[in-house]
């Protein structure tokens, strides 16, 4: 619950920053008291993209592990250590941003330099998250020892994969922060190798998005079937899709660097092929969800081609919010495939289309699923219940979010196709003709963003209600069982050495030669640049 508190405080602060951004980009509003647009944008990206997600996910992981494999008092103490290390790191990072000494956005691209404390704080957040992961692995290990020959419970298996994915991926960001950014920002190193830093960042940055997505998939595979009165379609399919995510989410970072000079085109091509591989487990997930919906509906007596669709509990927000998240992932995922296609990437890269893409994926698919989880998880943890009134408010919240996001993200996608840049404040670009095409969409963005902020206020209100004021009682922790006639899960799913071995082999294959090439043929490193100029 402590992790979830931080997540919801972050939601409010980050959402407020988002509101200010869309106002500024409408061209009708200037930030007061000399506050800088890029400072606000950095708070928004760091607090929503890195803080909210990581805290919510780790809290959710702990709750799933507690329910399935249990947690000892000793493990709980180490989990608290993880929490406090992360909080100290978060506060350090937040202070530097608020003091205007780290307006480097959430991707902190070199050669923009932040105050050293910004990087040290981020490193602490990562270290804290590793400690949490170690606790999760230990939980599974002890459970396996006590239950020889039994398969690890599905959700514990999924948490293990997600923490493994996170650990292997975050080694990249830890390396660039410790070896490159901290010495350079402290003045011990005069220059930084920009391409190496970006490559290590994206080695981490892409799997990061699956670290966000997989907890949503955990709920789709194992929680949603229970809520709709059904069963898990296939335990093996669910495990296989998670294993495929472990394999393919890391060796694909180059698809964020397709226009980056200095990376050999052959290796970009190879990583694009691997990117298309990572879409497969998502398609398997879509298939599995349809199967669950249909089988459950037919069992309840709803026949015909689409009759089963009617049985879904549309008035239950625990289902409705994640379902809208699933729907949003159809255009969101299709947009991802467009981004990954080398030629089309040249059209949309560094345009606000990309911002539209990730507001559909992380800010809709993932967030609406996290909200869907919160409706039962928070009252479950606080010993309260989800009342009919809060449920109804939740449905309204989901609709408000969907309207706001459709307008905002739609406007971003269209503007991106017209060439409007991302990561930029309002500008008329010297009266350029092309810019006039964007203005209307920037207004739409502001309208959508304002509706979304209303959605955030509603959600924070619901959170406070569920955490402190809802009637006392017992809220179910819904975990579904597998279909009776499902094929038994093969034993080799527990072969962790094999999964880790294949993952490492794929990473070495995709990165060794291009990385050596990048280091051997690097242009001169860069001295630091400060923003705002002369501020640091
Ligand atoms: Fe992405 C940029 C490619 C998925 C997040 N992405 C980003 C950035 C973020 C992000 C934050 O190749 C910006 C980073 C930055 O700041 O620069 N993305 C992909 C691909 C996928 C993908 C191929 N992205 C995500 C997810 C994210 C996320 C998930 C967050 C959670 N993305 C890219 C690329 C870029 C990029 C390039 C760089 C662009 C550039 O140039 O800068 C795939 O994983 C997508 C596969 C998904 C599917 C959809 C499956 C559909 C499902 C729903 C089923 C629905 C049901 C309901 C069951 C194939 C599972 C049905 C009911 C009915 C009634 C119909």
Boltz pocket constraint, residues with backbone or C-beta under 6 A from the ligand:
constraints:
  - pocket:
      binder: B
      contacts: [[A, 107], [A, 209], [A, 210], [A, 212], [A, 213], [A, 255], [A, 256], [A, 275], [A, 278], [A, 279], [A, 282], [A, 283], [A, 285], [A, 286], [A, 287], [A, 289], [A, 290], [A, 323], [A, 325], [A, 326], [A, 327], [A, 329], [A, 330], [A, 332], [A, 333], [A, 334], [A, 335], [A, 336], [A, 337], [A, 338], [A, 339], [A, 340], [A, 341], [A, 345], [A, 348], [A, 349], [A, 350], [A, 354], [A, 357], [A, 358], [A, 361], [A, 362], [A, 366]]
      max_distance: 6.0
